[in-house]
Amino acid sequence: MLQIKNLSFRYGKHRVFQDFGLDVPDGQVCLITGVNGVGKSTLLKLFAAVLRPDAGTIEFPKSMAQDPKRKIGFISDSLSLYKSLTVGQAIRYHRDVYSVRTFDDNLIRHTKIERGQRVKDLSAGQRTIFHLSLILSTEPDILLIDEVIHSIDAYLRKLFLDQLIALISRRSVTVIMVNLNFYDIEHIVNRVILLRSGKILVDEPIEELKAKVKKIVAAKQPAALAVLSQSDFSGYSEFYVYPYEPGLAGDIEGNVVDLNLTEIISAFIGGEYAEQGIS
Amino acid sequence: MLNKEFRDTLKRLGECFFILIAVPLGYLWDRIVVKFGWDFWGILKGVLVALIFVYAAYAGATIFRAEKKDQAFEYLLSLPVSRGRIFAAKLLPRLGCLVVLYAVMTILAKSPFFSPVGIMLAFVFLAAAFLSLAIDSVVIGLLAILLLLGLYYSTHPTFSFIAWNLHLIPSLTSSPMIIRSLSALILLLPFGIAFWRVYSHLDAKPLNLQMKPYYLISLPSLLVIIALIMIFFGRYLTMMGKN
């Protein structure tokens, strides 16, 4: 179990988290999302120990207690690597640090990456694939992946996700992803965490979330249901409601529509922007 | 990790070698314009000394250059390596290269290994290294090192005077190497402590948000040392004049 307890963190005077707590059981694939600037990447960096909390603790599973960083694979949104090294040098550097002998080039051999190329000369997608390959070569128990998957082309994205699924089923890896693009990852995510103002607004298993967030197409707002956001059209409106109660279905004058993860998150984020007067 | 730092060290050394162009230029300048009768090897020796000092400052100041330039701090900090090991991997190749260069210089000049020049060289290297996290600009870094070097030259007479006044040394010119070493140490210590405080707590936050120890430790210490110099340096000069 990965546990955050009473965590507080600030960038200078800007407070990001105050008394924040979160538990992530082993083997869970967790999606963290929220509006830009809410602290998603910061949370991932705190997990990866590249940021230090001002207060509170982050506890790793007992199997990782001695040297947690050795068992964490972290890829940041800035794709931080030594860009002046060649691909071959960067592989050797990473292998030396992690004391691993082999490097799984299954992903990079599908791209045109050559070992003599400088990392800075790789495209964003190539660099992402390369970074992911580096991380996967160390067989991490916890994978922390920031918003980077979107920069890979559709074919490589599928390849990467297939590899991730294989890794999860083989070794029960805990994956925490920060994403703003959900279509490709919807089928591998177990749990969705939506952050708002440094706090957890929603924390649900994905199936429960899908059961609780619905779109109701109706002429008027359904009573007794909390509306996250709405879109008005001539003669009817679309109401995104949460939490939806199946028992209320008979009282609703309109169509109840199931949503995919992208639509669910959009409804939450749209509602947040609407509250701020931004639409 | 060490391999990369060795490569970086040699790269930095290579970049400093441009100074050697001053040798043929100086020689031609003498032959064509000033006609002072400078000999080629004399110019070479002088330029080599300059090269070693430039290298000491450059090697120290660029200790985290790769991380800053490549924005690789996040990557470095995510690795399962202690801060001490990272620092040792960065410091040792640079220090080793400097020691070799200095040894060559002392052999060519037939001068003793332990000399004021050696202390000054170590001072420049360490001062540059300790400021490497705090200062990004090459010009500001150079000015800071020159300022510290200036202070170093005023500090050891100041401390000589204080030690003599406290009857710790029999005369103002006693134990010059020890006084010089101690002066360098006293001047470097607040920067070393601030550097280590920042470095050992370094994370992926913007560097400018992590510089507090420099303001809380280095700056007040520097002001105290400047105050001591202002009080005692003049007295030292007066005493030396009398003697």
Contacts between the chains, C-beta under 8 A, distances in Angstrom:
chain1	res1	chain2	res2	distance
A	11	B	205	6.1
A	11	B	206	7.7
A	11	B	209	6.6
A	12	B	209	5.0
A	45	B	74	7.3
A	45	B	203	8.0
A	45	B	204	5.5
A	48	B	78	5.2
A	49	B	77	7.4
A	49	B	78	7.3
A	50	B	73	7.9
A	50	B	74	5.1
A	50	B	77	4.2
A	50	B	78	5.1
A	50	B	203	6.0
A	50	B	204	4.3
A	51	B	203	4.7
A	51	B	204	5.3
A	51	B	205	6.5
A	52	B	201	6.6
A	52	B	203	4.7
A	67	B	80	5.5
A	69	B	78	6.8
A	69	B	79	6.8
A	69	B	80	3.9
A	70	B	80	4.0
A	72	B	78	7.3
A	74	B	78	4.6
A	76	B	74	4.9
A	76	B	75	7.8
A	76	B	78	7.8
A	76	B	204	7.9
A	78	B	71	5.9
A	78	B	74	6.4
A	80	B	70	7.9
A	80	B	71	5.8
A	80	B	72	5.5
A	80	B	73	7.0
A	80	B	74	3.7
A	80	B	75	4.1
A	80	B	78	7.9
A	81	B	70	7.1
A	81	B	72	6.1
A	81	B	75	5.2
A	82	B	4	7.3
A	82	B	66	5.9
A	82	B	70	5.1
A	82	B	72	4.9
A	82	B	75	7.0
A	83	B	70	4.3
A	83	B	71	7.7
A	83	B	72	7.2
A	84	B	66	6.4
A	84	B	69	7.0
A	84	B	70	5.6
A	85	B	4	7.1
A	89	B	4	7.1
A	92	B	3	7.3
A	93	B	1	6.7
A	93	B	3	7.6
A	93	B	4	5.6
A	96	B	1	6.1
A	96	B	3	7.4
A	97	B	1	6.0
A	97	B	79	5.0
A	97	B	80	6.9
A	97	B	81	5.9
A	98	B	79	7.9
A	98	B	80	6.9
A	120	B	70	7.5
